[in-house]
Amino acid sequence: MADDPNPLNTQNNGTLTTSTGAPVENDSNTQTAGWPGPSLLQDVHFIDKMAHFDREVIPERRVHAKGAGAYGTFEVTHDVTKYTRASFLSEVGKQTEVFLRFSTVGGERGSADTERDPRGFAVKFYTEEGNYDLVGNNTPVFFIRDPLKFPDFIHTQKRDPRTNLKSPNAMWDFWSLHPESLHQVTILFSDRGTPANYREMHGFGSHTYMWYTDAENYVWVKYHFKARGGFKTFHASEAEKWKALDPDHATRDLFDNIENGNFPVWDVAVQIIPAEEAPTYKYDIFDVTKTISQKDYPLIPIGTLTLNRNPENYFAETEQSAFAPSNFVPGIAPSFDKMLQGRLFSYADTHRHRLGANSHLIPVNNPKNASGSNYQRDGAMMTGSNGGRGPNYYPNTFGGPQEKKDISVPQLSVIGAAARQDYTHPNSDFVQPGILYREVLTEDKRVQLIENIVGALGGAVKRLQYRQTALFYLVDEDYGSRLAKGLNLDLNRVIELSKLSQQDRVQATLDDEAFREVASV
Ligand code: NDP
């Protein structure tokens, strides 16, 4: 049975107080000089209350603004100590508290939960060696492979600078200029772009990470969170329906199910890629637009994740929760994946902007082990001990915290020039979306995929429809042909465009006039 949603604040015996604790004798009438009279500046309770209200809204996340979160437990079910020294993974049966925040990506804080969009799947493990954040998504890949393109990409998903409307032209212009997006675009426009809720969808770490046992021994790892019962999706029409019926559908579904004791469970697994196999594997394991075939590197079960407790207060816990892929624990480290490298900076930087320099002291973000055992001091909202009377410099001979020398992360050799390097790995951007289209999607899902793309790409100008359809044709001839038909494009022209280099294809689709034919239906 759910608690009374509005329990009385029982602190201070239920007495209403100002924010500094003084009792309030009247919270209904502002002070005025006579009746009706002008209001008085001396009504400090009114000023305290109104000034705080004026500051209630904090900056929303630039991406993943709309979210829902819950607490739970991660339990180790299989021994992985030969791969990692991470303490929270050290023993079968070991349990670690987690906080998981789900989100859509592009929409604002009040946007609908059933928008076609990837979903964020961010897990904070409160381990005894500090917080470990795995900031994943519900898809195994991403649209781009270089973080320098991230602000541009997100601008195309947000609102047009003039109309303040979403812009199909911007979206498809960007995607068609970045063929590495084809894999994620195919997933996004499949039924998995509209999950039925947050509870019954998979999560992925997406990037490749390093697991190590000591300074010499490491492997590369990919994380998979498989929803028990499978990945449930909405048909596009159902998703549309829910947008109108209940824009907060997934938020409500998560809260109600946890409140009613129907706890969502994920089986957690990893793919382990031995370090020596990575350089010769057919796909670039550091390119987040690619997956690692589960046939080559099968899933190895490691644990279960169960969500079992709703936050008490949405703002304090879910809105102020802050995840950063840079939050590692000994035994886990980043890889060379450039998108991950960019995120190592960007997430923590966002929190400094959104929540301030001491966001780690907010209870939902506060590590459960010895937080603040370092020489960082002061800053806005210092609500901890701030190091107390201890020394605020290192090294010192006054008993301050010391380095822990035995956590040596493997040292990786690098050679080459410090420069902006072109992407040169020979793996193709067309192969994996082609496998997905031909071998993974069933015919009914292919039909949905085509319908969904036709609906969205049909909103862009013709030249972009041609450029993008030529790319889909390169993924798979049937894929491109069906889209050409759905969009009433001249298939021969699509095929001609598909034979050009990407540079020439872009050049050939710069001019609107040549593509301005009217659709035949
Ligand atoms: P497998 O046949 O072993 O795995 C196929 C995977 O595709 C399963 O994980 C399946 O999820 C997932 N899937 C099913 N429908 C969709 C969809 N609409 N969108 C995204 N994923 C879906 O094959 P491989 O590992 O060799 O990979 C083949 C292709 O599968 C890849 O090119 C990639 O496009 C896709 N894929 C691969 C993943 C990986 O990590 N290897 C992960 C997800 C997709 P489920 O288990 O729920 O059925």
Boltz pocket constraint, residues with backbone or C-beta under 6 A from the ligand:
constraints:
  - pocket:
      binder: B
      contacts: [[A, 140], [A, 186], [A, 187], [A, 190], [A, 191], [A, 192], [A, 202], [A, 230], [A, 231], [A, 291], [A, 292], [A, 293], [A, 294], [A, 295], [A, 431], [A, 432], [A, 433], [A, 435], [A, 436], [A, 440], [A, 441]]
      max_distance: 6.0
